[in-house]
Amino acid sequence: MSRRERARRRQRAVRRAVVSAIWGITLCALALIIIPSALSGSGFAFGRPGTAERGPSDRPAVSLKPAEETPAASPATEEPARTPEATEAPEITEEPEAAETPVTTEAPEPAEEPEEPEEFLPVAASEAVGDDYFKDAVFIGDSRTQGLRLYSGLKDTTWLCSVGLTVEKAYTEKLSVDGRKLTAVEALGELAPGKVYIMLGLNEMGWKSTDIFIEKYGGIIDAALAANPEAEVYVESILPVSAAKDAAGTWCSNANVDKFNARLMQLAEEKGVNYLDVSSAVEGEDGCLPNAATPDGVHLTPAYCTKWMDYLKTHTVAEVEA
């Protein structure tokens, strides 16, 4: 039964109760007038005024039944008054509304555990590439990269390197590029290379703030990607120094090399570029440059420059198609 239908039924019940109550009051009033008169023997004066009182046997019979034309005259035929809704018994002829069956839902499947992000790793070993792979490459670095330039065997590659080059000088020092004088950062904008190899940091280990080094280094990466968004940028790890150089107790130590390389690997991940662990190709078991690898504890011999180049040829990523 709808809520509206129940309200209508309640209204009809109230109306019936009110009508029954009115008729009940009317009948009670009549009874209060008729019954005492009958009991006292005076009766009703049905005759004309001044008529002599008749005896009980001569008195006409008085009917206590009200006129039939009056509706609902007999209380026996009238529906008894119903109590207000607050005390009214529930109707038993109405079938109770069926309780809504709760909707059963299938148990949710256990949520899949979010995949852990892949660990950022240096470029893995790959099939060796030839010299042609480096035709559209630019190498940026200091005197160590100059040594690679001399012994790599590459002919058609652009080299933006000089003795003592730092991430700061990459914005200020002029280099010769195709007969023009440009800074390393300016040359990236002019050349828009397909590949960029960067090894800087040894000369910056004496700086007071590593953050400035990372900021300037990040700017070089940004310049390379701005010139060619599809360029493959390779951040090369800083090569270690020899055990003798490390023991000298200067800022040029392998502890600083490790600290800078950790920051460079993090930078490469943040920038979405490649990190090359070149150190693994030239260091000894103690993490230092072997004595056979360096004449001065810092720079590489021709044989170890070749090891460096072989590592670059066997650690590449797929070229992005234009």
RODO-2510 file (C-alpha; in nm, 4 decimals, decimal comma):
residues 322
     n   res          X          Y          Z
     1     m     0,0000     0,0000     0,0000
     2     s     0,1355     0,3380    -0,0935
     3     r     0,1902     0,6140     0,1568
     4     r    -0,0804     0,8271    -0,0105
     5     e    -0,3419     0,5484     0,0130
     6     r    -0,2705     0,4981     0,3834
     7     a    -0,3199     0,8717     0,4427
     8     r    -0,6553     0,8630     0,2636
     9     r    -0,7725     0,5713     0,4782
    10     r    -0,6785     0,7520     0,7941
    11     q    -0,8759     1,0603     0,6820
    12     r    -1,1897     0,8495     0,6125
    13     a    -1,1595     0,6785     0,9516
    14     v    -1,1366     1,0139     1,1274
    15     r    -1,4457     1,1440     0,9440
    16     r    -1,6467     0,8337     1,0420
    17     a    -1,5364     0,8697     1,4030
    18     v    -1,6454     1,2341     1,4089
    19     v    -1,9919     1,1554     1,2607
    20     s    -2,0434     0,8680     1,5033
    21     a    -1,9461     1,0876     1,7960
    22     i    -2,1989     1,3570     1,6907
    23     w    -2,4828     1,1064     1,6643
    24     g    -2,3867     0,9518     1,9934
    25     i    -2,4031     1,2887     2,1659
    26     t    -2,7453     1,3571     2,0035
    27     l    -2,8894     1,0260     2,1190
    28     c    -2,7602     1,0762     2,4706
    29     a    -2,9274     1,4161     2,4864
    30     l    -3,2608     1,2722     2,3755
    31     a    -3,2306     0,9927     2,6300
    32     l    -3,1647     1,2449     2,9056
    33     i    -3,4948     1,4194     2,8170
    34     i    -3,7204     1,1223     2,7498
    35     i    -3,6230     0,8662     3,0131
    36     p    -3,6575     1,0894     3,3274
    37     s    -4,0007     1,2085     3,2072
    38     a    -4,1191     0,8548     3,1545
    39     l    -4,0017     0,7416     3,4963
    40     s    -4,1682     1,0362     3,6760
    41     g    -4,5116     0,9607     3,5108
    42     s    -4,5537     1,3081     3,3717
    43     g    -4,4867     1,1951     3,0204
    44     f    -4,5015     1,4227     2,7229
    45     a    -4,7871     1,6656     2,6751
    46     f    -4,9121     1,5552     2,3367
    47     g    -5,2626     1,7064     2,3847
    48     r    -5,3750     2,0622     2,3581
    49     p    -5,3003     2,2938     2,6480
    50     g    -5,5540     2,2726     2,9262
    51     t    -5,6470     1,9083     2,8557
    52     a    -5,7115     1,7051     3,1747
    53     e    -5,4389     1,4631     3,2724
    54     r    -5,5250     1,1139     3,1779
    55     g    -5,4620     0,8084     3,3858
    56     p    -5,1962     0,5618     3,3104
    57     s    -5,4394     0,3311     3,1302
    58     d    -5,5834     0,6120     2,9207
    59     r    -5,2484     0,7634     2,8284
    60     p    -5,1507     0,6902     2,4699
    61     a    -4,8394     0,4823     2,4260
    62     v    -4,5377     0,6920     2,3641
    63     s    -4,2762     0,5418     2,1368
    64     l    -3,9189     0,6084     2,2395
    65     k    -3,7967     0,5286     1,8913
    66     p    -3,6983     0,8387     1,6997
    67     a    -3,8545     0,9109     1,3658
    68     e    -3,7454     0,6687     1,1018
    69     e    -3,6682     0,9356     0,8506
    70     t    -3,3892     1,0541     1,0693
    71     p    -3,0715     0,8851     0,9383
    72     a    -2,8698     0,6572     1,1643
    73     a    -3,1518     0,6602     1,4326
    74     s    -3,0649     0,3186     1,5679
    75     p    -2,7339     0,3076     1,7482
    76     a    -2,7277    -0,0692     1,7008
    77     t    -2,6904    -0,0289     1,3246
    78     e    -2,4320     0,2484     1,3389
    79     e    -2,0654     0,1626     1,3049
    80     p    -1,9005     0,2202     1,6402
    81     a    -1,6788     0,5202     1,6709
    82     r    -1,3168     0,4468     1,6003
    83     t    -1,0406     0,5640     1,8192
    84     p    -0,7938     0,8203     1,6915
    85     e    -0,5111     0,6945     1,4791
    86     a    -0,2680     0,6914     1,7687
    87     t    -0,4612     0,4055     1,9383
    88     e    -0,6152     0,2475     1,6299
    89     a    -0,5374    -0,1204     1,5883
    90     p    -0,3623    -0,2064     1,2645
    91     e    -0,5905    -0,3316     0,9893
    92     i    -0,5532    -0,7052     0,9624
    93     t    -0,7271    -0,7299     0,6275
    94     e    -0,4359    -0,5542     0,4583
    95     e    -0,1416    -0,7672     0,3705
    96     p     0,1735    -0,6118     0,5062
    97     e     0,4066    -0,4676     0,2554
    98     a     0,6701    -0,7133     0,1584
    99     a     1,0016    -0,6187     0,3040
   100     e     1,2521    -0,5284     0,0426
   101     t     1,4962    -0,8068    -0,0080
   102     p     1,8435    -0,6702     0,0443
   103     v     2,0428    -0,6675    -0,2716
   104     t     2,3274    -0,9070    -0,2444
   105     t     2,6438    -0,7906    -0,4037
   106     e     2,9350    -1,0023    -0,4937
   107     a     3,2376    -0,9559    -0,2776
   108     p     3,4720    -0,7130    -0,4479
   109     e     3,7751    -0,8654    -0,5976
   110     p     4,0881    -0,7816    -0,4049
   111     a     4,2517    -0,4755    -0,5497
   112     e     4,5628    -0,5448    -0,7439
   113     e     4,8722    -0,4256    -0,5755
   114     p     5,0176    -0,1260    -0,7579
   115     e     5,3164    -0,2115    -0,9619
   116     e     5,6368    -0,0882    -0,8152
   117     p     5,8181     0,1548    -1,0414
   118     e     6,1040    -0,0002    -1,2267
   119     e     6,4398     0,0632    -1,0745
   120     f     6,6441     0,3131    -1,2716
   121     l     6,9582     0,1419    -1,3935
   122     p     7,2517     0,2304    -1,6163
   123     v     7,2190     0,1432    -1,9823
   124     a     7,2554    -0,2329    -2,0194
   125     a     7,4953    -0,4065    -2,2536
   126     s     7,3743    -0,4228    -2,6130
   127     e     7,4907    -0,5358    -2,9517
   128     a     7,7935    -0,3383    -3,0627
   129     v     7,7367    -0,0500    -3,3040
   130     g     7,9741     0,0817    -3,5651
   131     d     8,1334     0,4233    -3,6011
   132     d     7,8376     0,5430    -3,8098
   133     y     7,6239     0,5431    -3,4958
   134     f     7,8196     0,8463    -3,3719
   135     k     7,7962     1,0578    -3,6864
   136     d     7,5175     1,2710    -3,5394
   137     a     7,6656     1,2648    -3,1881
   138     v     7,8187     1,5461    -2,9839
   139     f     8,0685     1,4813    -2,7033
   140     i     8,0982     1,7383    -2,4236
   141     g     8,3812     1,7053    -2,1722
   142     d     8,7154     1,8124    -2,0274
   143     s     9,0701     1,6894    -2,0941
   144     r     8,9711     1,3271    -2,0400
   145     t     8,7202     1,3537    -2,3279
   146     q     8,9982     1,5117    -2,5344
   147     g     9,1960     1,1912    -2,4832
   148     l     8,8962     0,9890    -2,6032
   149     r     8,8800     1,2103    -2,9098
   150     l     9,2423     1,1287    -2,9950
   151     y     9,2144     0,7487    -2,9554
   152     s     8,8488     0,6660    -3,0334
   153     g     8,8944     0,6394    -3,4079
   154     l     8,5777     0,8406    -3,4754
   155     k     8,6027     1,0748    -3,7742
   156     d     8,2669     1,2457    -3,8304
   157     t     8,1768     1,3281    -3,4719
   158     t     8,1503     1,6730    -3,3097
   159     w     8,3665     1,7281    -3,0017
   160     l     8,2895     2,0132    -2,7626
   161     c     8,5730     1,9639    -2,5147
   162     s     8,8700     2,1495    -2,3694
   163     v     9,1159     2,1288    -2,0813
   164     g     8,9491     2,2296    -1,7557
   165     l     8,5982     2,2545    -1,9042
   166     t     8,3307     2,2669    -1,6341
   167     v     7,9515     2,2801    -1,6332
   168     e     7,9827     2,6548    -1,5762
   169     k     8,2264     2,7120    -1,8615
   170     a     7,9915     2,5203    -2,0912
   171     y     7,7827     2,8400    -2,0899
   172     t     8,0695     3,0874    -2,1284
   173     e     8,3825     2,9389    -2,2898
   174     k     8,3964     2,9755    -2,6677
   175     l     8,4893     2,6686    -2,8695
   176     s     8,5588     2,6293    -3,2375
   177     v     8,2587     2,4730    -3,4100
   178     d     8,2630     2,4524    -3,7902
   179     g     8,4749     2,7672    -3,8128
   180     r     8,2600     2,9570    -3,5629
   181     k     8,3145     3,0395    -3,1979
   182     l     8,0300     2,9045    -2,9855
   183     t     7,9871     2,7878    -2,6310
   184     a     7,8959     2,4235    -2,5791
   185     v     7,5387     2,5194    -2,4938
   186     e     7,5099     2,7475    -2,7973
   187     a     7,6500     2,4730    -3,0225
   188     l     7,3791     2,2314    -2,9050
   189     g     7,1163     2,4759    -3,0289
   190     e     7,2886     2,5173    -3,3640
   191     l     7,3644     2,1498    -3,4296
   192     a     7,0525     1,9836    -3,2828
   193     p     7,2411     1,6526    -3,2508
   194     g     7,0745     1,3121    -3,2430
   195     k     7,2959     1,1942    -2,9557
   196     v     7,4759     1,3816    -2,6788
   197     y     7,7466     1,2319    -2,4549
   198     i     7,8430     1,4339    -2,1479
   199     m     8,1306     1,3721    -1,9053
   200     l     8,1928     1,6611    -1,6698
   201     g     8,2543     1,6867    -1,2967
   202     l     8,6148     1,6062    -1,2084
   203     n     8,7154     1,9725    -1,2010
   204     e     8,4015     2,0699    -1,0077
   205     m     8,4764     1,8461    -0,7070
   206     g     8,6546     2,1377    -0,5433
   207     w     8,3355     2,3462    -0,5476
   208     k     8,1631     2,4216    -0,2196
   209     s     7,8161     2,3245    -0,3446
   210     t     7,7273     2,0070    -0,5302
   211     d     7,3813     2,1530    -0,5929
   212     i     7,5229     2,4236    -0,8198
   213     f     7,7059     2,1567    -1,0196
   214     i     7,3836     1,9547    -1,0629
   215     e     7,1844     2,2646    -1,1556
   216     k     7,4307     2,3663    -1,4268
   217     y     7,4602     2,0102    -1,5525
   218     g     7,0810     1,9849    -1,5743
   219     g     7,0769     2,3025    -1,7822
   220     i     7,3050     2,1393    -2,0406
   221     i     7,0687     1,8418    -2,0655
   222     d     6,7741     2,0793    -2,1067
   223     a     6,9562     2,2656    -2,3848
   224     a     7,0224     1,9397    -2,5703
   225     l     6,6581     1,8309    -2,5476
   226     a     6,5340     2,1770    -2,6421
   227     a     6,7453     2,1631    -2,9592
   228     n     6,6219     1,8121    -3,0425
   229     p     6,3491     1,6608    -2,8199
   230     e     6,4179     1,3183    -2,9715
   231     a     6,7887     1,3258    -2,8965
   232     e     6,9375     1,0428    -2,6911
   233     v     7,1279     1,2062    -2,4084
   234     y     7,3903     0,9948    -2,2302
   235     v     7,5196     1,1071    -1,8917
   236     e     7,8580     0,9390    -1,8471
   237     s     7,9801     0,8567    -1,4990
   238     i     8,2894     1,0423    -1,3821
   239     l     8,5920     0,8145    -1,4092
   240     p     8,7774     0,7294    -1,0868
   241     v     9,1369     0,8251    -1,0065
   242     s     9,4249     0,5978    -0,9149
   243     a     9,4853     0,4704    -0,5624
   244     a     9,7873     0,6968    -0,5282
   245     k     9,5882     1,0021    -0,6334
   246     d     9,3068     0,9056    -0,3996
   247     a     9,5488     0,8687    -0,1072
   248     a     9,6832     1,2212    -0,1580
   249     g     9,3919     1,3499     0,0498
   250     t     9,2772     1,6245    -0,1881
   251     w     8,9316     1,7024    -0,3179
   252     c     9,0197     1,4821    -0,6185
   253     s     8,9211     1,1586    -0,4433
   254     n     8,7189     0,8524    -0,5280
   255     a     8,4829     0,9259    -0,2391
   256     n     8,3893     1,2507    -0,4141
   257     v     8,3681     1,0667    -0,7464
   258     d     8,1159     0,8254    -0,5980
   259     k     7,9150     1,1093    -0,4419
   260     f     7,8987     1,3047    -0,7661
   261     n     7,8083     0,9948    -0,9684
   262     a     7,5195     0,9166    -0,7347
   263     r     7,3820     1,2663    -0,7936
   264     l     7,4344     1,2356    -1,1695
   265     m     7,2440     0,9076    -1,1829
   266     q     6,9580     1,0690    -0,9935
   267     l     6,9653     1,3660    -1,2315
   268     a     6,9513     1,1363    -1,5341
   269     e     6,6448     0,9644    -1,3910
   270     e     6,4731     1,2977    -1,3188
   271     k     6,5431     1,4254    -1,6694
   272     g     6,4443     1,0989    -1,8360
   273     v     6,7797     1,0473    -2,0067
   274     n     7,0373     0,7665    -2,0080
   275     y     7,3106     0,6966    -1,7556
   276     l     7,6305     0,5162    -1,8555
   277     d     7,8477     0,3476    -1,5924
   278     v     8,1686     0,4041    -1,7867
   279     s     8,3754     0,3641    -1,4693
   280     s     8,3051    -0,0111    -1,4698
   281     a     8,4965    -0,0411    -1,7985
   282     v     8,8239     0,1031    -1,6675
   283     e     8,8396     0,0601    -1,2870
   284     g     9,0101    -0,2173    -1,0970
   285     e     8,8675    -0,4422    -0,8293
   286     d     8,9419    -0,1743    -0,5673
   287     g     8,7374     0,0865    -0,7563
   288     c     9,0485     0,2833    -0,8549
   289     l     9,2203     0,3307    -1,1894
   290     p     9,4867     0,0612    -1,2309
   291     n     9,8414     0,1874    -1,2563
   292     a     9,8490     0,0594    -1,6155
   293     a     9,5459     0,2719    -1,6998
   294     t     9,6858     0,6155    -1,6193
   295     p    10,0159     0,8007    -1,6462
   296     d     9,9261     1,0603    -1,3848
   297     g     9,6471     0,9052    -1,1792
   298     v     9,3740     1,0964    -1,3661
   299     h     9,4003     1,0710    -1,7459
   300     l     9,3804     0,7472    -1,9438
   301     t     9,6338     0,5774    -2,1617
   302     p     9,5438     0,5086    -2,5282
   303     a     9,4607     0,1458    -2,4467
   304     y     9,2127     0,2476    -2,1789
   305     c     9,0629     0,5142    -2,4020
   306     t     8,9902     0,2269    -2,6411
   307     k     8,8239     0,0363    -2,3533
   308     w     8,6118     0,3429    -2,2895
   309     m     8,5072     0,3638    -2,6559
   310     d     8,4286    -0,0073    -2,6730
   311     y     8,1995     0,0348    -2,3735
   312     l     8,0103     0,3172    -2,5465
   313     k     7,9667     0,1046    -2,8595
   314     t     7,8215    -0,1860    -2,6607
   315     h     7,5917     0,0208    -2,4371
   316     t     7,3411     0,2033    -2,6566
   317     v     6,9650     0,2430    -2,6685
   318     a     6,7350     0,2123    -2,9689
   319     e     6,7214     0,5184    -3,1858
   320     v     6,3901     0,7055    -3,1892
   321     e     6,2359     0,7128    -3,5333
   322     a     6,1474     1,0584    -3,6561
***
